[in-house]
Amino acid sequence: ATSIAANYRAAGRSRSRAEFISKMGTVVEEADESVFWLEMLVDTEIVREDKVEPLLREGNELLAIFAASQRTAKANRN
């Protein structure tokens, strides 16, 4: 999950829109992977859902924000 923050920071320092879009793609992938692992913990009954639910909610909210940012950048690249 820490790579999300590192890659988001790198996206903010992008030298071009294309680089920003690419780096945001990595942020989206990493955020999605983090949500996946949280879901896996629940599905395999390693952690109770009520313990992970706030993290899952926040992870999905951040994933939606990052994906929307990437889509906006793609739409405005022309």
C-alpha positions in Angstrom: 0.0 0.0 0.0 2.9 2.4 0.6 3.8 2.3 -3.1 0.5 4.1 -3.8 1.8 7.2 -2.0 5.2 7.0 -3.6 3.8 6.7 -7.1 1.2 9.4 -6.5 4.0 11.7 -5.4 6.0 10.8 -8.5 2.9 11.6 -10.6 2.7 15.0 -9.1 6.3 15.6 -10.3 5.6 14.4 -13.9 7.3 16.3 -16.7 4.5 15.8 -19.1 0.8 14.9 -19.3 1.7 11.6 -20.8 4.0 10.8 -18.0 1.3 11.9 -15.5 -1.2 9.6 -17.1 1.2 6.7 -17.0 2.2 7.2 -13.4 -1.5 7.6 -12.4 -2.1 4.2 -14.1 0.5 2.7 -11.7 -1.2 4.4 -8.8 -4.6 2.9 -9.9 -3.1 -0.5 -10.3 -1.4 -0.4 -6.8 -4.6 0.9 -5.2 -6.6 -1.9 -6.8 -4.1 -4.5 -5.6 -4.3 -3.2 -2.1 -8.1 -3.5 -2.1 -7.7 -7.0 -3.5 -5.5 -8.1 -0.7 -7.9 -6.6 1.9 -10.7 -8.5 0.3 -8.6 -11.7 0.2 -8.0 -11.4 4.0 -11.8 -11.4 4.5 -12.6 -14.1 1.9 -10.0 -16.4 3.5 -11.4 -15.6 7.0 -8.0 -14.5 8.2 -9.5 -11.2 9.3 -13.1 -10.4 10.2 -14.9 -8.2 7.8 -15.9 -5.7 10.4 -12.2 -5.1 11.2 -11.3 -4.5 7.5 -14.4 -2.7 6.3 -13.3 0.9 7.0 -10.0 0.2 5.2 -11.9 -1.3 2.3 -14.2 1.6 2.1 -11.4 4.1 2.1 -9.4 2.0 -0.4 -12.3 1.9 -2.8 -12.9 5.7 -2.4 -9.2 6.4 -3.1 -9.2 4.0 -6.1 -12.2 5.9 -7.5 -10.5 9.3 -7.0 -7.3 8.1 -8.7 -9.1 6.5 -11.6 -11.2 9.6 -12.1 -8.0 11.8 -12.1 -6.4 9.5 -14.7 -9.6 9.6 -16.9 -9.7 13.4 -16.7 -6.1 13.7 -17.7 -6.6 11.4 -20.6 -9.7 13.4 -21.7 -7.8 16.7 -21.5 -4.6 15.6 -23.2 -5.5 17.2 -26.5 
